[in-house]
Amino acid sequence: MKLYLTITLLAAHSPYDTDRQIASRTWADALALEDAEGRGSRRIIDAWSWLEKNKFLQIERGGGAPPKRIILRNALGNDTEYVKPTSPYVSLPVGYWENQWITALSGTGTTLLLVLIELCGGKNREPVQTVDAVRKLEYCLSDDTWTRATNELKDFGLLTIGSASSASRDLEYARRRNTYELHKERLADPVPMDVLERRIAARTATLKQTNGLARD
């Protein structure tokens, strides 16, 4: 997701392609992937392959060198030419890149950020929204992914979750639903380093514990 978003940023004008050769390790560095020369580079190559297989990109290769060009294809994945979106569409503030939120947020956090920009955005929508079961299914995120991503956005101060009651169809009881208020303006500020360091430490501890269990 973060790789694709960054490619769309670089290929923002016709002919909607990257006009330079960028090595996979450079992409890995830019996205702050661990071991940019090794595993990070392989993750970029795997992501390129997935995006190309699913017709989001066309890649012109040149032997063992970095791709000559990466060309955007239609975001519908129907293998047609890329068409610049018109209103309504979802966009990320440039602060997502300028202030290094792209390296602080996980792929799932970024995905939910886009979902909530769509859910809570628009001139005719209230800034605080609820999500019913049908709408949630339309976003194709599992409950576990939704929970982890909302916790991440809350930690970084990008999301406030409240609750609201709504009557059921038979009016026998009031159902409580989460409400979501996105603070997209926070992307114009630097990443809160105390939150980032705490989340990195927690992730490192989890990985160590998982590795220890695997050895046992």
N, C-alpha and C positions, 0 to 999 in steps of 0.2 A: 504493500500500500504506500509506504513512504517513498519507495523508489519511483513508483508510478507517478505520484504527486509531484515529485521533483522533476521528473522528465517533462511533465505537462507545463511546469514553470519555465523550463529552459526552451521548450518548443512551443512557445505561446503565439507565434506568428507564422503565417504561411511561408514555407510549405510544411510547417508543424513538424520539424525534425531538429535533432541536435546537430549543430554545424561544426562539431569538432569531435575528435576521437578521445574518449575518456575511458581509461582502463578500469577494470572491475575493482581493483584495489583502491583507486581514487574515489569511486562511488562508495566503497565500504568505509573509507576514512570519513567522507562527508556525512555519512549516516551514523558515524560513531559505532560501527560494528566491531566486535572484539576480533582480534587477530586479522586485521585488514588484509595482510599478505596471504593468509591461508584460508581459514574457515570463513572469514568475512567476505573474501573475494568469491569463494565458492557459493555463498548465499546469494550474492548479486547475480552470478551466472545462472543459478537455479531460478531466480526471480525473473530474469530476462526470458529464460526458456518458457516459464509458465505464462508470462504476459504475451509472448509471441504465439504459443500454442493456443491460447484462448482469444487470439486475434485483437488484442489491445495494442500491440506494437508490430511493426515490421522492422527487422534488423538486417542491415547489409553488412556482411562479414568480409574480412580480408585476411584469410589465412589464420595465423596464430596471433595477429595483432588485435587490438581492441576494435569493436565494431566501427565501420566507417561512418555509418549513419544509423540513428534510431528514429524511426518515423512513427508518429502517432496514427493509430487507426480509429475508426468510429468507436466511441465508448460503449455502444450497444453490443460490441463483440460480434458484429455481423460481417466483418471482413470487407467493409467499404471504406471509402476515404473519410478521413477525420473531418468533422464539421464542428466549427467553433460554436459552443452552446449559446443560445439566446435565452432571454428571461422566460420562465423562471429557472434558475440554476443555483447550485451551491458553490460557494467559493471560500477559500481560506485566506485570511489576512496574511499579508507578506511578513508580518511579525512572526508567524509560525516558523519561518526560515531565518529571518534576521536575528531573532532573539533566541535561537537554538532550541525552541520547543520541539523541533523535529527530532533532535537527539535525546531530549528528555522524555518525551512520550513514547510509549510502546506502540507497536502496530495496532493492537486492539484499542488502545486509548485514542489513537488518531482516527480509527474507524468510527468509534462512537462519537467522537467530536464532530465528524462530518454528519452523522445521523442526527445529532442534536441541533446542528446548525440548520438542517432541513426541517426538523420538527418544530423548533422554536423561532425560526426565521420568518421573514416576510412581513410586509407592511400591515397586513390585515390579520395578523395572528397575535395573540397575547404572548408575552415573553415567558410565561409559566405554562407548561403543557403537561398533560398526562398521556400515557401510552396504553391503549387497550390491547388485548391479546391478539386481535387480528392485525393491528398496525405493527405490533412487535414482530409478528411472523414475517411481515413484508420486508423487514430489515435483515432477515436471515442471520440473526445473531443468536447463539445459544444462550440459555439462562446464565450459564457459568461465565461466558464471555461478557455478557451484559453486566453482571455483578462485578467482575474484576475491573472492567473498564470504567464503570461509574465510580468505584472506589478510587481508582487512579485519578480521574478528573477532579473528584472531590478533594483529594489530598493536595493537588496543585492549585486549588482555589478557582478552578474553571467551571465548577458545577455546584449548585445548591439543590439538595433533594429535600422536599417536604412531603406532605400528604394531604389528600383531600378525600371527602366522602362523596359517593354517588349512589343513588338508589338503584337497586336491581330492577329487572323488568317486572317482577311480581310484587315489587314495593314492600317485601316482607322485611328487608334489612338493608342497611346502608353499607356499601362496600368501600373499603379504604384502598386508595390507589396512590402510588408515588407521583409526586409532581417534580418536574425538571425545569430548572432555571439556569440557562447557560450564560457564563460570563466571558463571552468571546473577546471583550475589550482587554482582558488580561493578557492576551497574546501580544499586545503592544509593549508589555513590560518584560524585563528579564526573568528567566526561570528562577523560582525561589530555590536557592542552592541547598538550604537546610532540608527541604522536602526531598530534593533529588538525592542528596547524600544518604538520607534515612532510607529511602526506597532501595538504593543500590546496596546498602549494608544488609537490608532484610533479604534481598534477592540473593546476595552472596552467601548469607547464612543458610538459606534454603537449599542452594546448590551444594554446599558443603555437606549438609545433612543428607541430602539425596545420594550424593556420591559415597558417603560413609555407609549408608544402608545397602548400597549396591555392592560395596566391597565385602560387607558382612555376609 
